[in-house]
Amino acid sequence: MIRYFSHCITLCVLLWPLGHSAPAAAMVLAPRPQMGFNNWNSTHCREEFSETMIRGIAHRLVTLGLRDIGYSYVNLDDCWAEPDRDPQGNLVVNHQRFPGGLKRLADYIHAKGLKFGLYTSAGSFTCQKREEGGFPGALGHEMQDAALMASLGVDYLKYDNCNHGALDAGQRYRAMALALRRSGREIFYSVCEWGENRPWLWAAEPDIDANSWRTTGDIEDSFQSLLKIYNENVVLDAYARPGHWNDPDMLEVGNGGMSSTEYRSHFSLWAIMAAPLLIGTDLRKIDPAALAILSNREVIAIDQDALGVQGKRIRNQVDAQVIVKPLFDGSRAVALFNPSDHAATITIAATELGLEAANHYAVRDLWRHTSRNSTAAISAQVPAHATVLYRIHATQSGQ
Ligand code: GLA
């Protein structure tokens, strides 16, 4: 019954555009969490952030097969602009970094079947320090900047939160939402407010209609940072839904600060939390282990599942975290995460996962790509910092 009901909800959501002439933009742009690439975690503002790099990344997204498994956005972060607007008040691209200009870059990205994203801030300057050059933000220029972005072919805006002079966050993010709507182009709206004013409570309101909102401060390439961000985001499951996602920041997989075990935990946790999957490593130099993690279709399918539910943490112990995510087909994704520094055995009853009582359960290990049958007690040895990720369904009714 529950399964039937959830199928029905999903079908209604999928069929919504057929029955209504003006569906909520959020549902069109973000029925699933966004996937793609953003340069920030790998380059920050360093010189290597350039047209050459971004073209190379777009090319690699295609040749590595990543586009075809869902990574569609190529997003430029801070430092793409000149420090000053032109005499007409328009933002100007930094021509040293991007000699061909943004329009040609957008055309190149679109020609590859990818989408183009840009960054600015809901403040007078972006987050790059003023004394280090500083770049103009969009506060007070929302209409002009949104129109410019639409004319460049921008498909995605990451809208940051620096240098806002204590102006109300709702007001600032509402002004850009209106400007995006008036721009004449459908632009994914990624609110980057870092969770300061609890955007999960207001950013999905119709006059903002954000597709995602950052729930935390910036991620760093360390297990400690991963843990902090995971803990802040995992409790917000009630707020995520198709069209509107919690964003615990971009992926660090491949950047070298964590072990492969830790990166697998990172990717597993982001997937079970239905988080945006934005690759943050330079795909021109990615190592095979990191590529294998980012390319794991079975894990991506958990993140992108049509039911659109963020996993819920149902056990919270120092060496045993259990997160469960109901899926469209009635099965459950389950992450058994051991954040401690010693190995642990994690055991959970199938009924605690919301599965029907049965004699046997089919358990698919999404990292080992193996299947086995289990009794109602599902158990795994989980090494330090590791995550075992299962997809489970009942195979034989108990009653
Ligand atoms: C903030 C954001 C980061 C990044 C930088 C750029 O810190 O949270 O994701 O965009 O600004 O300056």
Boltz pocket constraint, residues with backbone or C-beta under 6 A from the ligand:
constraints:
  - pocket:
      binder: B
      contacts: [[A, 40], [A, 77], [A, 78], [A, 126], [A, 127], [A, 128], [A, 160], [A, 192], [A, 194], [A, 217], [A, 218]]
      max_distance: 6.0
